[in-house]
Amino acid sequence: MWIHRDGLGLYVKLFQALFASVAIALLALCITPTQVDPRFGLPVGALFGAVANTYLGASLLPQASQVTLIDRVSGLGILTILMVLVHSAISLHLELTERGRFAQVLDRVGFVALALAYVTLNLAIPWVAIH
């Protein structure tokens, strides 16, 4: 059964906590890699928020055996947060092996690349679902 709704109000309302979680995780890339507690703490907290949002969204919809829009958007958010954690580990390694300047450049590039990819894919997923 196909459900069609006009506008993106429900989409934004359903995923606003997930979007905030990903934004918080991305902010970790603006922190010096040697500041280990916030650098890894922010994405881990964001991961818990994203998982909670996934459970909340799944509870609002009927059971389905197919991969749904909510599964794809939630999976993208969780994957992005995990990529931030991996990126943070790489940056920390670079910083500890005295390649701090490269770690700074990598953090800036990683922030922009992950943010652009996340926003682009989040616009593409519902657009593909609608069309």
Backbone atoms as SQL, in Angstrom:
CREATE TABLE atoms (id INTEGER PRIMARY KEY, chain TEXT, resi INTEGER, resn TEXT, atom TEXT, x REAL, y REAL, z REAL);
INSERT INTO atoms VALUES
  (1, 'A', 1, 'MET', 'N', 0.838, -1.157, 0.000),
  (2, 'A', 1, 'MET', 'CA', 0.000, 0.000, 0.000),
  (3, 'A', 1, 'MET', 'C', 0.894, 1.234, 0.000),
  (4, 'A', 2, 'TRP', 'N', 0.664, 2.124, -0.925),
  (5, 'A', 2, 'TRP', 'CA', 1.428, 3.358, -1.027),
  (6, 'A', 2, 'TRP', 'C', 0.737, 4.449, -0.231),
  (7, 'A', 3, 'ILE', 'N', 1.508, 5.183, 0.518),
  (8, 'A', 3, 'ILE', 'CA', 0.989, 6.321, 1.261),
  (9, 'A', 3, 'ILE', 'C', 1.627, 7.567, 0.662),
  (10, 'A', 4, 'HIS', 'N', 0.798, 8.512, 0.272),
  (11, 'A', 4, 'HIS', 'CA', 1.315, 9.743, -0.320),
  (12, 'A', 4, 'HIS', 'C', 0.870, 10.923, 0.532),
  (13, 'A', 5, 'ARG', 'N', 1.809, 11.772, 0.883),
  (14, 'A', 5, 'ARG', 'CA', 1.499, 12.987, 1.632),
  (15, 'A', 5, 'ARG', 'C', 2.071, 14.177, 0.871),
  (16, 'A', 6, 'ASP', 'N', 1.334, 15.260, 0.873),
  (17, 'A', 6, 'ASP', 'CA', 1.820, 16.484, 0.241),
  (18, 'A', 6, 'ASP', 'C', 2.780, 17.189, 1.192),
  (19, 'A', 7, 'GLY', 'N', 3.857, 17.692, 0.653),
  (20, 'A', 7, 'GLY', 'CA', 4.820, 18.439, 1.452),
  (21, 'A', 7, 'GLY', 'C', 5.791, 17.534, 2.191),
  (22, 'A', 8, 'LEU', 'N', 6.750, 18.173, 2.837),
  (23, 'A', 8, 'LEU', 'CA', 7.786, 17.448, 3.564),
  (24, 'A', 8, 'LEU', 'C', 7.677, 17.641, 5.069),
  (25, 'A', 9, 'GLY', 'N', 6.542, 18.136, 5.547),
  (26, 'A', 9, 'GLY', 'CA', 6.371, 18.406, 6.980),
  (27, 'A', 9, 'GLY', 'C', 6.565, 17.171, 7.842),
  (28, 'A', 10, 'LEU', 'N', 5.941, 16.066, 7.480),
  (29, 'A', 10, 'LEU', 'CA', 6.086, 14.840, 8.263),
  (30, 'A', 10, 'LEU', 'C', 7.517, 14.318, 8.191),
  (31, 'A', 11, 'TYR', 'N', 8.128, 14.435, 7.017),
  (32, 'A', 11, 'TYR', 'CA', 9.510, 13.980, 6.840),
  (33, 'A', 11, 'TYR', 'C', 10.435, 14.729, 7.792),
  (34, 'A', 12, 'VAL', 'N', 10.330, 16.031, 7.821),
  (35, 'A', 12, 'VAL', 'CA', 11.183, 16.841, 8.688),
  (36, 'A', 12, 'VAL', 'C', 10.867, 16.568, 10.148),
  (37, 'A', 13, 'LYS', 'N', 9.589, 16.479, 10.487),
  (38, 'A', 13, 'LYS', 'CA', 9.188, 16.235, 11.868),
  (39, 'A', 13, 'LYS', 'C', 9.690, 14.879, 12.358),
  (40, 'A', 14, 'LEU', 'N', 9.627, 13.891, 11.509),
  (41, 'A', 14, 'LEU', 'CA', 10.031, 12.540, 11.874),
  (42, 'A', 14, 'LEU', 'C', 11.537, 12.419, 12.065),
  (43, 'A', 15, 'PHE', 'N', 12.301, 13.181, 11.281),
  (44, 'A', 15, 'PHE', 'CA', 13.754, 13.022, 11.288),
  (45, 'A', 15, 'PHE', 'C', 14.519, 14.191, 11.892),
  (46, 'A', 16, 'GLN', 'N', 13.849, 15.150, 12.515),
  (47, 'A', 16, 'GLN', 'CA', 14.570, 16.304, 13.030),
  (48, 'A', 16, 'GLN', 'C', 15.591, 15.924, 14.097),
  (49, 'A', 17, 'ALA', 'N', 15.296, 14.955, 14.943),
  (50, 'A', 17, 'ALA', 'CA', 16.269, 14.510, 15.950),
  (51, 'A', 17, 'ALA', 'C', 17.462, 13.825, 15.280),
  (52, 'A', 18, 'LEU', 'N', 17.210, 13.077, 14.225),
  (53, 'A', 18, 'LEU', 'CA', 18.296, 12.429, 13.487),
  (54, 'A', 18, 'LEU', 'C', 19.188, 13.471, 12.828),
  (55, 'A', 19, 'PHE', 'N', 18.597, 14.480, 12.213),
  (56, 'A', 19, 'PHE', 'CA', 19.376, 15.537, 11.579),
  (57, 'A', 19, 'PHE', 'C', 20.232, 16.268, 12.617),
  (58, 'A', 20, 'ALA', 'N', 19.655, 16.531, 13.791),
  (59, 'A', 20, 'ALA', 'CA', 20.414, 17.187, 14.860),
  (60, 'A', 20, 'ALA', 'C', 21.553, 16.289, 15.338),
  (61, 'A', 21, 'SER', 'N', 21.304, 14.997, 15.439),
  (62, 'A', 21, 'SER', 'CA', 22.352, 14.055, 15.868),
  (63, 'A', 21, 'SER', 'C', 23.516, 14.049, 14.887),
  (64, 'A', 22, 'VAL', 'N', 23.218, 14.023, 13.612),
  (65, 'A', 22, 'VAL', 'CA', 24.290, 14.033, 12.607),
  (66, 'A', 22, 'VAL', 'C', 25.048, 15.361, 12.649),
  (67, 'A', 23, 'ALA', 'N', 24.346, 16.459, 12.828),
  (68, 'A', 23, 'ALA', 'CA', 25.012, 17.763, 12.909),
  (69, 'A', 23, 'ALA', 'C', 25.933, 17.821, 14.128),
  (70, 'A', 24, 'ILE', 'N', 25.489, 17.288, 15.249),
  (71, 'A', 24, 'ILE', 'CA', 26.328, 17.250, 16.451),
  (72, 'A', 24, 'ILE', 'C', 27.561, 16.394, 16.209),
  (73, 'A', 25, 'ALA', 'N', 27.376, 15.257, 15.555),
  (74, 'A', 25, 'ALA', 'CA', 28.517, 14.385, 15.257),
  (75, 'A', 25, 'ALA', 'C', 29.511, 15.095, 14.345),
  (76, 'A', 26, 'LEU', 'N', 29.012, 15.811, 13.348),
  (77, 'A', 26, 'LEU', 'CA', 29.904, 16.527, 12.433),
  (78, 'A', 26, 'LEU', 'C', 30.672, 17.635, 13.139),
  (79, 'A', 27, 'LEU', 'N', 30.085, 18.227, 14.165),
  (80, 'A', 27, 'LEU', 'CA', 30.784, 19.267, 14.923),
  (81, 'A', 27, 'LEU', 'C', 32.038, 18.728, 15.595),
  (82, 'A', 28, 'ALA', 'N', 32.071, 17.450, 15.854),
  (83, 'A', 28, 'ALA', 'CA', 33.259, 16.847, 16.471),
  (84, 'A', 28, 'ALA', 'C', 34.483, 17.020, 15.588),
  (85, 'A', 29, 'LEU', 'N', 34.292, 17.128, 14.284),
  (86, 'A', 29, 'LEU', 'CA', 35.428, 17.303, 13.381),
  (87, 'A', 29, 'LEU', 'C', 36.034, 18.699, 13.483),
  (88, 'A', 30, 'CYS', 'N', 35.383, 19.601, 14.198),
  (89, 'A', 30, 'CYS', 'CA', 35.912, 20.950, 14.412),
  (90, 'A', 30, 'CYS', 'C', 36.735, 21.033, 15.696),
  (91, 'A', 31, 'ILE', 'N', 36.829, 19.937, 16.425),
  (92, 'A', 31, 'ILE', 'CA', 37.574, 19.882, 17.680),
  (93, 'A', 31, 'ILE', 'C', 38.932, 19.243, 17.413),
  (94, 'A', 32, 'THR', 'N', 39.962, 19.735, 18.063),
  (95, 'A', 32, 'THR', 'CA', 41.309, 19.192, 17.908),
  (96, 'A', 32, 'THR', 'C', 41.301, 17.694, 18.225),
  (97, 'A', 33, 'PRO', 'N', 41.948, 16.880, 17.399),
  (98, 'A', 33, 'PRO', 'CA', 41.925, 15.428, 17.605),
  (99, 'A', 33, 'PRO', 'C', 42.443, 14.966, 18.969),
  (100, 'A', 34, 'THR', 'N', 43.332, 15.741, 19.589),
  (101, 'A', 34, 'THR', 'CA', 43.856, 15.336, 20.892),
  (102, 'A', 34, 'THR', 'C', 42.872, 15.588, 22.027),
  (103, 'A', 35, 'GLN', 'N', 41.812, 16.338, 21.765),
  (104, 'A', 35, 'GLN', 'CA', 40.736, 16.518, 22.742),
  (105, 'A', 35, 'GLN', 'C', 39.819, 15.300, 22.640),
  (106, 'A', 36, 'VAL', 'N', 40.301, 14.180, 23.155),
  (107, 'A', 36, 'VAL', 'CA', 39.676, 12.883, 22.897),
  (108, 'A', 36, 'VAL', 'C', 38.254, 12.796, 23.441),
  (109, 'A', 37, 'ASP', 'N', 38.013, 13.315, 24.635),
  (110, 'A', 37, 'ASP', 'CA', 36.675, 13.178, 25.224),
  (111, 'A', 37, 'ASP', 'C', 35.579, 13.798, 24.364),
  (112, 'A', 38, 'PRO', 'N', 35.671, 15.080, 24.002),
  (113, 'A', 38, 'PRO', 'CA', 34.600, 15.620, 23.154),
  (114, 'A', 38, 'PRO', 'C', 34.664, 15.110, 21.717),
  (115, 'A', 39, 'ARG', 'N', 35.871, 14.839, 21.247),
  (116, 'A', 39, 'ARG', 'CA', 36.019, 14.410, 19.850),
  (117, 'A', 39, 'ARG', 'C', 35.307, 13.085, 19.604),
  (118, 'A', 40, 'PHE', 'N', 35.377, 12.170, 20.573),
  (119, 'A', 40, 'PHE', 'CA', 34.705, 10.888, 20.416),
  (120, 'A', 40, 'PHE', 'C', 33.374, 10.841, 21.163),
  (121, 'A', 41, 'GLY', 'N', 33.235, 11.676, 22.189),
  (122, 'A', 41, 'GLY', 'CA', 31.996, 11.679, 22.969),
  (123, 'A', 41, 'GLY', 'C', 30.803, 12.223, 22.203),
  (124, 'A', 42, 'LEU', 'N', 31.017, 13.281, 21.432),
  (125, 'A', 42, 'LEU', 'CA', 29.908, 13.853, 20.657),
  (126, 'A', 42, 'LEU', 'C', 29.325, 12.853, 19.652),
  (127, 'A', 43, 'PRO', 'N', 30.154, 12.199, 18.834),
  (128, 'A', 43, 'PRO', 'CA', 29.572, 11.240, 17.896),
  (129, 'A', 43, 'PRO', 'C', 28.929, 10.030, 18.573),
  (130, 'A', 44, 'VAL', 'N', 29.487, 9.579, 19.690),
  (131, 'A', 44, 'VAL', 'CA', 28.887, 8.437, 20.388),
  (132, 'A', 44, 'VAL', 'C', 27.519, 8.826, 20.936),
  (133, 'A', 45, 'GLY', 'N', 27.425, 10.012, 21.536),
  (134, 'A', 45, 'GLY', 'CA', 26.120, 10.494, 21.998),
  (135, 'A', 45, 'GLY', 'C', 25.146, 10.661, 20.848),
  (136, 'A', 46, 'ALA', 'N', 25.652, 11.174, 19.721),
  (137, 'A', 46, 'ALA', 'CA', 24.815, 11.341, 18.531),
  (138, 'A', 46, 'ALA', 'C', 24.329, 9.998, 18.006),
  (139, 'A', 47, 'LEU', 'N', 25.177, 8.980, 18.111),
  (140, 'A', 47, 'LEU', 'CA', 24.790, 7.642, 17.666),
  (141, 'A', 47, 'LEU', 'C', 23.624, 7.116, 18.497),
  (142, 'A', 48, 'PHE', 'N', 23.667, 7.330, 19.812),
  (143, 'A', 48, 'PHE', 'CA', 22.548, 6.922, 20.657),
  (144, 'A', 48, 'PHE', 'C', 21.275, 7.678, 20.283),
  (145, 'A', 49, 'GLY', 'N', 21.406, 8.968, 19.993),
  (146, 'A', 49, 'GLY', 'CA', 20.239, 9.744, 19.562),
  (147, 'A', 49, 'GLY', 'C', 19.681, 9.244, 18.244),
  (148, 'A', 50, 'ALA', 'N', 20.554, 8.886, 17.317),
  (149, 'A', 50, 'ALA', 'CA', 20.106, 8.388, 16.010),
  (150, 'A', 50, 'ALA', 'C', 19.404, 7.044, 16.144),
  (151, 'A', 51, 'VAL', 'N', 19.933, 6.176, 16.987),
  (152, 'A', 51, 'VAL', 'CA', 19.299, 4.870, 17.193),
  (153, 'A', 51, 'VAL', 'C', 17.939, 5.044, 17.867),
  (154, 'A', 52, 'ALA', 'N', 17.858, 5.947, 18.845),
  (155, 'A', 52, 'ALA', 'CA', 16.573, 6.217, 19.496),
  (156, 'A', 52, 'ALA', 'C', 15.568, 6.763, 18.494),
  (157, 'A', 53, 'ASN', 'N', 16.001, 7.640, 17.602),
  (158, 'A', 53, 'ASN', 'CA', 15.120, 8.172, 16.577),
  (159, 'A', 53, 'ASN', 'C', 14.645, 7.074, 15.631),
  (160, 'A', 54, 'THR', 'N', 15.512, 6.127, 15.337),
  (161, 'A', 54, 'THR', 'CA', 15.143, 5.006, 14.469),
  (162, 'A', 54, 'THR', 'C', 14.036, 4.176, 15.115),
  (163, 'A', 55, 'TYR', 'N', 14.193, 3.883, 16.409),
  (164, 'A', 55, 'TYR', 'CA', 13.163, 3.119, 17.107),
  (165, 'A', 55, 'TYR', 'C', 11.854, 3.885, 17.186),
  (166, 'A', 56, 'LEU', 'N', 11.931, 5.178, 17.441),
  (167, 'A', 56, 'LEU', 'CA', 10.720, 5.993, 17.513),
  (168, 'A', 56, 'LEU', 'C', 9.996, 6.008, 16.170),
  (169, 'A', 57, 'GLY', 'N', 10.753, 6.231, 15.099),
  (170, 'A', 57, 'GLY', 'CA', 10.146, 6.248, 13.768),
  (171, 'A', 57, 'GLY', 'C', 9.540, 4.917, 13.393),
  (172, 'A', 58, 'ALA', 'N', 10.225, 3.827, 13.735),
  (173, 'A', 58, 'ALA', 'CA', 9.713, 2.493, 13.413),
  (174, 'A', 58, 'ALA', 'C', 8.442, 2.189, 14.195),
  (175, 'A', 59, 'SER', 'N', 8.319, 2.748, 15.388),
  (176, 'A', 59, 'SER', 'CA', 7.119, 2.485, 16.183),
  (177, 'A', 59, 'SER', 'C', 5.898, 3.225, 15.646),
  (178, 'A', 60, 'LEU', 'N', 6.120, 4.263, 14.851),
  (179, 'A', 60, 'LEU', 'CA', 5.004, 5.048, 14.310),
  (180, 'A', 60, 'LEU', 'C', 4.419, 4.453, 13.032),
  (181, 'A', 61, 'LEU', 'N', 5.152, 3.531, 12.423),
  (182, 'A', 61, 'LEU', 'CA', 4.727, 2.965, 11.145),
  (183, 'A', 61, 'LEU', 'C', 4.391, 1.487, 11.296),
  (184, 'A', 62, 'PRO', 'N', 3.533, 0.971, 10.426),
  (185, 'A', 62, 'PRO', 'CA', 3.226, -0.464, 10.487),
  (186, 'A', 62, 'PRO', 'C', 4.443, -1.298, 10.077),
  (187, 'A', 63, 'GLN', 'N', 4.468, -2.543, 10.522),
  (188, 'A', 63, 'GLN', 'CA', 5.546, -3.468, 10.171),
  (189, 'A', 63, 'GLN', 'C', 5.604, -3.653, 8.662),
  (190, 'A', 64, 'ALA', 'N', 6.822, -3.714, 8.130),
  (191, 'A', 64, 'ALA', 'CA', 7.006, -3.942, 6.695),
  (192, 'A', 64, 'ALA', 'C', 8.246, -4.802, 6.510),
  (193, 'A', 65, 'SER', 'N', 8.192, -5.713, 5.571),
  (194, 'A', 65, 'SER', 'CA', 9.339, -6.581, 5.317),
  (195, 'A', 65, 'SER', 'C', 10.318, -5.951, 4.335),
  (196, 'A', 66, 'GLN', 'N', 9.912, -4.890, 3.662),
  (197, 'A', 66, 'GLN', 'CA', 10.789, -4.200, 2.718),
  (198, 'A', 66, 'GLN', 'C', 11.588, -3.123, 3.452),
  (199, 'A', 67, 'VAL', 'N', 12.652, -2.695, 2.806),
  (200, 'A', 67, 'VAL', 'CA', 13.415, -1.557, 3.323),
  (201, 'A', 67, 'VAL', 'C', 12.634, -0.298, 2.966),
  (202, 'A', 68, 'THR', 'N', 12.245, 0.438, 3.991),
  (203, 'A', 68, 'THR', 'CA', 11.387, 1.600, 3.792),
  (204, 'A', 68, 'THR', 'C', 12.210, 2.885, 3.770),
  (205, 'A', 69, 'LEU', 'N', 11.530, 3.975, 3.492),
  (206, 'A', 69, 'LEU', 'CA', 12.174, 5.290, 3.480),
  (207, 'A', 69, 'LEU', 'C', 12.791, 5.593, 4.833),
  (208, 'A', 70, 'ILE', 'N', 12.079, 5.295, 5.902),
  (209, 'A', 70, 'ILE', 'CA', 12.607, 5.573, 7.242),
  (210, 'A', 70, 'ILE', 'C', 13.864, 4.749, 7.515),
  (211, 'A', 71, 'ASP', 'N', 13.901, 3.518, 7.013),
  (212, 'A', 71, 'ASP', 'CA', 15.094, 2.678, 7.178),
  (213, 'A', 71, 'ASP', 'C', 16.286, 3.271, 6.440),
  (214, 'A', 72, 'ARG', 'N', 16.057, 3.767, 5.258),
  (215, 'A', 72, 'ARG', 'CA', 17.145, 4.328, 4.450),
  (216, 'A', 72, 'ARG', 'C', 17.682, 5.628, 5.045),
  (217, 'A', 73, 'VAL', 'N', 16.798, 6.500, 5.446),
  (218, 'A', 73, 'VAL', 'CA', 17.229, 7.776, 6.014),
  (219, 'A', 73, 'VAL', 'C', 17.924, 7.549, 7.353),
  (220, 'A', 74, 'SER', 'N', 17.378, 6.681, 8.175),
  (221, 'A', 74, 'SER', 'CA', 18.006, 6.384, 9.463),
  (222, 'A', 74, 'SER', 'C', 19.354, 5.698, 9.269),
  (223, 'A', 75, 'GLY', 'N', 19.418, 4.771, 8.343),
  (224, 'A', 75, 'GLY', 'CA', 20.683, 4.091, 8.057),
  (225, 'A', 75, 'GLY', 'C', 21.746, 5.055, 7.568),
  (226, 'A', 76, 'LEU', 'N', 21.347, 6.005, 6.734),
  (227, 'A', 76, 'LEU', 'CA', 22.289, 7.016, 6.247),
  (228, 'A', 76, 'LEU', 'C', 22.828, 7.858, 7.398),
  (229, 'A', 77, 'GLY', 'N', 21.956, 8.234, 8.321),
  (230, 'A', 77, 'GLY', 'CA', 22.392, 9.021, 9.474),
  (231, 'A', 77, 'GLY', 'C', 23.362, 8.253, 10.350),
  (232, 'A', 78, 'ILE', 'N', 23.043, 7.003, 10.636),
  (233, 'A', 78, 'ILE', 'CA', 23.913, 6.176, 11.469),
  (234, 'A', 78, 'ILE', 'C', 25.246, 5.937, 10.766),
  (235, 'A', 79, 'LEU', 'N', 25.210, 5.680, 9.475),
  (236, 'A', 79, 'LEU', 'CA', 26.448, 5.479, 8.713),
  (237, 'A', 79, 'LEU', 'C', 27.318, 6.742, 8.725),
  (238, 'A', 80, 'THR', 'N', 26.695, 7.892, 8.594),
  (239, 'A', 80, 'THR', 'CA', 27.447, 9.150, 8.623),
  (240, 'A', 80, 'THR', 'C', 28.118, 9.345, 9.981),
  (241, 'A', 81, 'ILE', 'N', 27.395, 9.052, 11.050),
  (242, 'A', 81, 'ILE', 'CA', 27.974, 9.187, 12.391),
  (243, 'A', 81, 'ILE', 'C', 29.134, 8.208, 12.571),
  (244, 'A', 82, 'LEU', 'N', 28.982, 6.997, 12.092),
  (245, 'A', 82, 'LEU', 'CA', 30.079, 6.032, 12.174),
  (246, 'A', 82, 'LEU', 'C', 31.288, 6.490, 11.365),
  (247, 'A', 83, 'MET', 'N', 31.041, 7.109, 10.224),
  (248, 'A', 83, 'MET', 'CA', 32.149, 7.639, 9.416),
  (249, 'A', 83, 'MET', 'C', 32.873, 8.773, 10.144),
  (250, 'A', 84, 'VAL', 'N', 32.141, 9.572, 10.901),
  (251, 'A', 84, 'VAL', 'CA', 32.772, 10.619, 11.710),
  (252, 'A', 84, 'VAL', 'C', 33.675, 9.991, 12.763),
  (253, 'A', 85, 'LEU', 'N', 33.218, 8.906, 13.384),
  (254, 'A', 85, 'LEU', 'CA', 34.051, 8.226, 14.380),
  (255, 'A', 85, 'LEU', 'C', 35.324, 7.658, 13.760),
  (256, 'A', 86, 'VAL', 'N', 35.201, 7.033, 12.606),
  (257, 'A', 86, 'VAL', 'CA', 36.380, 6.502, 11.917),
  (258, 'A', 86, 'VAL', 'C', 37.323, 7.644, 11.531),
  (259, 'A', 87, 'HIS', 'N', 36.754, 8.711, 11.021),
  (260, 'A', 87, 'HIS', 'CA', 37.548, 9.882, 10.642),
  (261, 'A', 87, 'HIS', 'C', 38.282, 10.439, 11.860),
  (262, 'A', 88, 'SER', 'N', 37.613, 10.487, 12.996),
  (263, 'A', 88, 'SER', 'CA', 38.238, 10.991, 14.216),
  (264, 'A', 88, 'SER', 'C', 39.403, 10.112, 14.646),
  (265, 'A', 89, 'ALA', 'N', 39.241, 8.807, 14.516),
  (266, 'A', 89, 'ALA', 'CA', 40.334, 7.890, 14.864),
  (267, 'A', 89, 'ALA', 'C', 41.532, 8.093, 13.943),
  (268, 'A', 90, 'ILE', 'N', 41.278, 8.287, 12.677),
  (269, 'A', 90, 'ILE', 'CA', 42.375, 8.531, 11.723),
  (270, 'A', 90, 'ILE', 'C', 43.064, 9.851, 12.043),
  (271, 'A', 91, 'SER', 'N', 42.290, 10.889, 12.333),
  (272, 'A', 91, 'SER', 'CA', 42.871, 12.188, 12.671),
  (273, 'A', 91, 'SER', 'C', 43.704, 12.114, 13.946),
  (274, 'A', 92, 'LEU', 'N', 43.210, 11.388, 14.933),
  (275, 'A', 92, 'LEU', 'CA', 43.967, 11.224, 16.166),
  (276, 'A', 92, 'LEU', 'C', 45.287, 10.514, 15.892),
  (277, 'A', 93, 'HIS', 'N', 45.247, 9.483, 15.086),
  (278, 'A', 93, 'HIS', 'CA', 46.481, 8.772, 14.726),
  (279, 'A', 93, 'HIS', 'C', 47.459, 9.705, 14.020),
  (280, 'A', 94, 'LEU', 'N', 46.973, 10.496, 13.096),
  (281, 'A', 94, 'LEU', 'CA', 47.844, 11.446, 12.391),
  (282, 'A', 94, 'LEU', 'C', 48.434, 12.470, 13.355),
  (283, 'A', 95, 'GLU', 'N', 47.622, 12.943, 14.272),
  (284, 'A', 95, 'GLU', 'CA', 48.086, 13.929, 15.247),
  (285, 'A', 95, 'GLU', 'C', 49.161, 13.324, 16.157),
  (286, 'A', 96, 'LEU', 'N', 48.972, 12.101, 16.587),
  (287, 'A', 96, 'LEU', 'CA', 49.933, 11.458, 17.484),
  (288, 'A', 96, 'LEU', 'C', 51.226, 11.062, 16.774),
  (289, 'A', 97, 'THR', 'N', 51.173, 10.908, 15.455),
  (290, 'A', 97, 'THR', 'CA', 52.394, 10.589, 14.705),
  (291, 'A', 97, 'THR', 'C', 53.003, 11.849, 14.098),
  (292, 'A', 98, 'GLU', 'N', 52.690, 12.993, 14.716),
  (293, 'A', 98, 'GLU', 'CA', 53.268, 14.289, 14.370),
  (294, 'A', 98, 'GLU', 'C', 52.995, 14.727, 12.936),
  (295, 'A', 99, 'ARG', 'N', 51.797, 14.425, 12.464),
  (296, 'A', 99, 'ARG', 'CA', 51.343, 14.940, 11.173),
  (297, 'A', 99, 'ARG', 'C', 50.086, 15.774, 11.410),
  (298, 'A', 100, 'GLY', 'N', 50.210, 16.672, 12.403),
  (299, 'A', 100, 'GLY', 'CA', 49.069, 17.467, 12.845),
  (300, 'A', 100, 'GLY', 'C', 48.501, 18.388, 11.787),
  (301, 'A', 101, 'ARG', 'N', 49.351, 18.960, 10.966),
  (302, 'A', 101, 'ARG', 'CA', 48.856, 19.861, 9.906),
  (303, 'A', 101, 'ARG', 'C', 47.992, 19.088, 8.914),
  (304, 'A', 102, 'PHE', 'N', 48.423, 17.890, 8.576),
  (305, 'A', 102, 'PHE', 'CA', 47.633, 17.058, 7.662),
  (306, 'A', 102, 'PHE', 'C', 46.305, 16.668, 8.309),
  (307, 'A', 103, 'ALA', 'N', 46.333, 16.407, 9.617),
  (308, 'A', 103, 'ALA', 'CA', 45.101, 16.066, 10.335),
  (309, 'A', 103, 'ALA', 'C', 44.111, 17.228, 10.293),
  (310, 'A', 104, 'GLN', 'N', 44.624, 18.465, 10.425),
  (311, 'A', 104, 'GLN', 'CA', 43.744, 19.640, 10.364),
  (312, 'A', 104, 'GLN', 'C', 43.088, 19.774, 8.995),
  (313, 'A', 105, 'VAL', 'N', 43.894, 19.605, 7.954),
  (314, 'A', 105, 'VAL', 'CA', 43.357, 19.690, 6.585),
  (315, 'A', 105, 'VAL', 'C', 42.350, 18.574, 6.356),
  (316, 'A', 106, 'LEU', 'N', 42.679, 17.375, 6.802),
  (317, 'A', 106, 'LEU', 'CA', 41.774, 16.234, 6.643),
  (318, 'A', 106, 'LEU', 'C', 40.452, 16.469, 7.366),
  (319, 'A', 107, 'ASP', 'N', 40.519, 17.082, 8.552),
  (320, 'A', 107, 'ASP', 'CA', 39.288, 17.382, 9.298),
  (321, 'A', 107, 'ASP', 'C', 38.405, 18.373, 8.551),
  (322, 'A', 108, 'ARG', 'N', 39.009, 19.404, 7.992),
  (323, 'A', 108, 'ARG', 'CA', 38.213, 20.397, 7.249),
  (324, 'A', 108, 'ARG', 'C', 37.583, 19.786, 6.002),
  (325, 'A', 109, 'VAL', 'N', 38.389, 19.045, 5.268),
  (326, 'A', 109, 'VAL', 'CA', 37.881, 18.396, 4.058),
  (327, 'A', 109, 'VAL', 'C', 36.820, 17.358, 4.419),
  (328, 'A', 110, 'GLY', 'N', 37.083, 16.586, 5.466),
  (329, 'A', 110, 'GLY', 'CA', 36.123, 15.568, 5.900),
  (330, 'A', 110, 'GLY', 'C', 34.805, 16.169, 6.340),
  (331, 'A', 111, 'PHE', 'N', 34.864, 17.292, 7.075),
  (332, 'A', 111, 'PHE', 'CA', 33.638, 17.959, 7.514),
  (333, 'A', 111, 'PHE', 'C', 32.794, 18.374, 6.321),
  (334, 'A', 112, 'VAL', 'N', 33.429, 19.053, 5.376),
  (335, 'A', 112, 'VAL', 'CA', 32.698, 19.541, 4.197),
  (336, 'A', 112, 'VAL', 'C', 32.179, 18.366, 3.367),
  (337, 'A', 113, 'ALA', 'N', 33.020, 17.368, 3.140),
  (338, 'A', 113, 'ALA', 'CA', 32.619, 16.232, 2.302),
  (339, 'A', 113, 'ALA', 'C', 31.484, 15.441, 2.934),
  (340, 'A', 114, 'LEU', 'N', 31.597, 15.142, 4.226),
  (341, 'A', 114, 'LEU', 'CA', 30.534, 14.376, 4.887),
  (342, 'A', 114, 'LEU', 'C', 29.238, 15.169, 4.973),
  (343, 'A', 115, 'ALA', 'N', 29.341, 16.458, 5.288),
  (344, 'A', 115, 'ALA', 'CA', 28.137, 17.288, 5.374),
  (345, 'A', 115, 'ALA', 'C', 27.441, 17.397, 4.019),
  (346, 'A', 116, 'LEU', 'N', 28.213, 17.664, 2.968),
  (347, 'A', 116, 'LEU', 'CA', 27.619, 17.764, 1.628),
  (348, 'A', 116, 'LEU', 'C', 27.012, 16.436, 1.178),
  (349, 'A', 117, 'ALA', 'N', 27.717, 15.350, 1.418),
  (350, 'A', 117, 'ALA', 'CA', 27.196, 14.032, 1.032),
  (351, 'A', 117, 'ALA', 'C', 25.917, 13.724, 1.791),
  (352, 'A', 118, 'TYR', 'N', 25.895, 14.028, 3.087),
  (353, 'A', 118, 'TYR', 'CA', 24.709, 13.736, 3.894),
  (354, 'A', 118, 'TYR', 'C', 23.504, 14.559, 3.429),
  (355, 'A', 119, 'VAL', 'N', 23.716, 15.846, 3.219),
  (356, 'A', 119, 'VAL', 'CA', 22.610, 16.704, 2.779),
  (357, 'A', 119, 'VAL', 'C', 22.136, 16.286, 1.391),
  (358, 'A', 120, 'THR', 'N', 23.061, 16.033, 0.485),
  (359, 'A', 120, 'THR', 'CA', 22.700, 15.639, -0.876),
  (360, 'A', 120, 'THR', 'C', 21.907, 14.336, -0.885),
  (361, 'A', 121, 'LEU', 'N', 22.388, 13.343, -0.155),
  (362, 'A', 121, 'LEU', 'CA', 21.677, 12.062, -0.121),
  (363, 'A', 121, 'LEU', 'C', 20.331, 12.180, 0.579),
  (364, 'A', 122, 'ASN', 'N', 20.238, 13.056, 1.590),
  (365, 'A', 122, 'ASN', 'CA', 18.955, 13.235, 2.261),
  (366, 'A', 122, 'ASN', 'C', 17.947, 13.970, 1.392),
  (367, 'A', 123, 'LEU', 'N', 18.412, 14.731, 0.451),
  (368, 'A', 123, 'LEU', 'CA', 17.493, 15.335, -0.515),
  (369, 'A', 123, 'LEU', 'C', 17.139, 14.341, -1.614),
  (370, 'A', 124, 'ALA', 'N', 18.096, 13.497, -1.983),
  (371, 'A', 124, 'ALA', 'CA', 17.875, 12.542, -3.071),
  (372, 'A', 124, 'ALA', 'C', 16.960, 11.389, -2.672),
  (373, 'A', 125, 'ILE', 'N', 17.084, 10.904, -1.448),
  (374, 'A', 125, 'ILE', 'CA', 16.291, 9.731, -1.022),
  (375, 'A', 125, 'ILE', 'C', 14.797, 9.995, -1.120),
  (376, 'A', 126, 'PRO', 'N', 14.256, 11.069, -0.528),
  (377, 'A', 126, 'PRO', 'CA', 12.814, 11.288, -0.679),
  (378, 'A', 126, 'PRO', 'C', 12.413, 11.670, -2.099),
  (379, 'A', 127, 'TRP', 'N', 13.303, 12.364, -2.814),
  (380, 'A', 127, 'TRP', 'CA', 12.979, 12.729, -4.194),
  (381, 'A', 127, 'TRP', 'C', 12.816, 11.482, -5.043),
  (382, 'A', 128, 'VAL', 'N', 13.703, 10.515, -4.886),
  (383, 'A', 128, 'VAL', 'CA', 13.597, 9.256, -5.628),
  (384, 'A', 128, 'VAL', 'C', 12.340, 8.497, -5.195),
  (385, 'A', 129, 'ALA', 'N', 12.024, 8.546, -3.906),
  (386, 'A', 129, 'ALA', 'CA', 10.833, 7.842, -3.423),
  (387, 'A', 129, 'ALA', 'C', 9.551, 8.451, -3.986),
  (388, 'A', 130, 'ILE', 'N', 9.551, 9.771, -4.170),
  (389, 'A', 130, 'ILE', 'CA', 8.367, 10.442, -4.696),
  (390, 'A', 130, 'ILE', 'C', 8.208, 10.199, -6.189),
  (391, 'A', 131, 'HIS', 'N', 9.310, 10.162, -6.904),
  (392, 'A', 131, 'HIS', 'CA', 9.250, 10.045, -8.363),
  (393, 'A', 131, 'HIS', 'C', 9.513, 8.657, -8.760);
